[in-house]
Amino acid sequence: MDVQRRIDDTRRTVAVDGEGDAATVTIAHDYATGVGDLWDACTDAGRLSRWFAPVSGDLRPGGAYRVEGNASGRVLACDPPKSFHVSWEFEGARSDVHVTLTPLPAEDGRERTRFELAHTSPLGAFWDEYGPGAGGVGWDLSVLGLTLHLETGSDVPLELTGWGASAEALAFMERSGRAWEAAHLAAGADPEAVRACAERTIAAYTRAPDEASGEASGQG
């Protein structure tokens, strides 16, 4: 694949709340599909298992869910086919994920929809060490999986294909880490601290991509 194009096609922002006790990483990508199809890909357990991971539980408001090998939580709100909000619980830490789907003007007769995921987490030692890139790279990998699923019909999550150990995957994760470094800088963080966080994040992913990717997605 054209790794840099895949990185450039996705938009990333970082924001720290006014009290300085939580941060939100946001990732957005535009898809050449209708909002109904994208909603189905993001909320149907069968579709999720084809690009993200097996998800079990009650995927209705108030229901509890579990992502195999990763996080668990509850569906806190759902407004089909526009948005949903879930808690994201991993190794005793609680955070929140909001997904929003927005129809865009059609191009060349094809429907288009914007996918946007905002993950808000408490600040702490993990953020001080890795910054937004740890969870951000994990979400970049998920967005890439969704992209390939929608473009090619692929039905196996990337982490189950062995791709994560390839030179292409390592290049993708390094460039993702750099993109999150840029987003962190744009948020006004200290440049020296930003650089150090990015270096630690990239080292973690490229040293042991399978283990690091799962951990980062859980931490978000």
RAMO-V125270 format. One record per pair of residues at least 12 apart in sequence whose C-alpha atoms are under 7 Angstrom apart, sorted by the first residue. I is the first residue (numbers start at 1). GAP is how many residues later the second one is. D is the distance in Angstrom with one decimal. If there is no record, write none. Layout:
i=(I:I)
gap=(GAP:GAP)
d=(D:D)
This chain:
i=(3:7:9:10:10:10:11:11:11:12:12:12:12:12:13:13:13:13:14:14:14:14:15:21:21:22:22:22:22:23:23:23:23:24:24:24:24:25:25:25:25:25:26:26:26:26:27:27:27:28:28:28:28:29:29:29:30:30:30:30:31:31:31:32:32:32:32:33:33:33:34:34:34:35:35:35:35:36:39:50:50:50:51:51:51:51:51:51:52:52:52:53:53:53:54:54:55:55:59:60:61:61:61:61:62:62:62:63:70:70:70:71:71:71:71:72:72:72:73:73:73:73:74:74:75:82:82:82:83:83:83:84:84:84:85:85:85:86:90:90:95:95:95:96:96:96:97:97:97:97:98:98:98:99:99:99:100:100:100:101:101:101:101:102:102:119:129:130:130:130:130:131:132:132:133:133:133:133:133:134:134:134:135:135:135:135:136:136:137:137:137:138:138:138:139:140:145:145:159:164:164:165:170:173:174:177:177:177:178:181:181:181)
gap=(169:169:20:17:18:19:16:17:18:14:15:16:168:171:12:13:14:170:12:169:170:173:172:101:102:98:99:100:101:97:98:99:100:94:95:96:97:93:94:95:107:111:90:91:92:93:89:90:91:86:87:88:89:85:86:87:82:83:84:85:81:82:83:78:79:80:81:78:79:80:77:78:79:46:66:68:78:45:42:105:106:107:94:95:98:104:105:106:90:93:105:14:15:104:13:14:12:13:16:15:14:15:16:17:12:13:14:12:20:144:148:17:18:19:147:16:17:18:13:14:15:16:12:13:12:18:19:20:16:17:18:14:15:16:12:13:14:12:128:129:25:26:27:23:24:25:20:21:22:23:19:20:21:17:18:19:15:16:17:12:13:14:15:12:13:101:68:67:68:70:71:66:48:52:44:47:48:65:68:67:82:86:81:82:84:85:44:84:36:39:40:75:78:79:78:36:12:13:51:45:46:44:36:32:28:21:24:25:20:13:14:17)
d=(5.8:6.4:6.7:6.9:5.8:4.9:5.6:5.1:6.5:5.6:4.7:6.6:6.9:6.3:5.9:5.2:6.7:5.3:6.4:5.9:5.8:5.9:6.1:5.8:5.3:6.7:5.5:4.2:4.9:5.5:5.6:6.4:6.4:6.3:5.4:4.2:6.5:5.7:5.4:6.6:6.4:6.8:7.0:5.6:4.3:6.4:5.7:5.4:6.6:6.9:5.5:4.2:6.4:5.8:5.3:6.6:6.9:5.7:4.3:6.1:5.5:5.3:6.2:6.4:5.8:4.4:6.6:5.1:4.9:6.1:5.1:5.7:5.9:6.7:6.7:6.0:5.6:6.3:5.7:4.1:4.9:5.7:5.2:5.6:6.1:6.1:5.7:4.2:6.1:6.7:5.5:6.5:6.4:6.4:6.1:5.5:4.6:6.1:6.6:6.3:5.0:5.6:5.5:6.2:6.2:5.3:5.8:5.5:6.9:6.6:5.6:6.1:5.4:4.9:5.5:5.9:5.2:6.8:6.7:4.9:5.1:5.5:5.5:5.4:6.7:5.8:5.1:6.7:5.4:4.3:6.1:5.9:5.5:6.8:5.7:4.4:6.5:6.6:5.5:6.4:5.8:4.7:6.9:5.7:5.3:6.7:6.9:5.7:4.5:6.5:5.7:5.2:6.5:5.7:4.5:6.5:6.1:5.2:6.5:6.5:5.5:4.9:6.4:5.0:6.8:6.6:5.6:4.4:6.5:6.2:5.5:5.5:6.6:7.0:5.6:5.3:6.9:6.5:6.2:5.6:4.9:6.8:4.6:5.2:5.8:3.5:6.7:6.5:6.5:5.8:6.1:5.5:5.4:4.5:6.3:7.0:6.4:6.2:6.9:6.0:6.2:6.5:5.6:6.8:5.6:6.1:6.8:5.8:6.8:6.3:6.9:5.7)
